[in-house]
Amino acid sequence: DLEREIDALIQSARNRSDETAGDETVDLGEVVAHRAAFWQVLADEQGRATLVRIDDAPLPVALARTDLGAMVDVLIENVFAHTPSGCGYRLRVRRRSDGCPALIVSDDGPGFADLGVARRGSSRAGSTGLGLDIVVRTAERTGGGIRIGSSRGGGAEVTVVFGGSGVGSREAVTDS
């Protein structure tokens, strides 16, 4: 019953988003800066070092502001939910060499036990696994996708690419 209710909520949100898809374009850096500022209060309370780096040039993404903000919230919330207090994290917004905007979220936690975490309902960390599914589906609506791997320090890293970049939506890779 719970799974059916969650599926219905996701479908309802997807239908609302599909109705407005392409109608709104927002700046990725602006939305990330806004959401990072919101989460900073909790980061400070938990002793989490936070680094936010955003390219100066506008990086337009064809999504509703609320959808993009919700996606960013999922990624930041995953850091808080799956790493111990005190683990730092980084948000990086940049334009890739192919011209597509990208958001990279990395942390200093233990990393992913399973790089297949983007599969809907798949989680070994005691969660539903639906958060990353929302991220995948949001990126796909722009013609983009995500990469899941490891940060330089061994923690988790999720790269979301927006636009027609050719990145596989559920590509699981390790970055060394």
Disulfide bonds with the S-S distance in Angstrom:
none
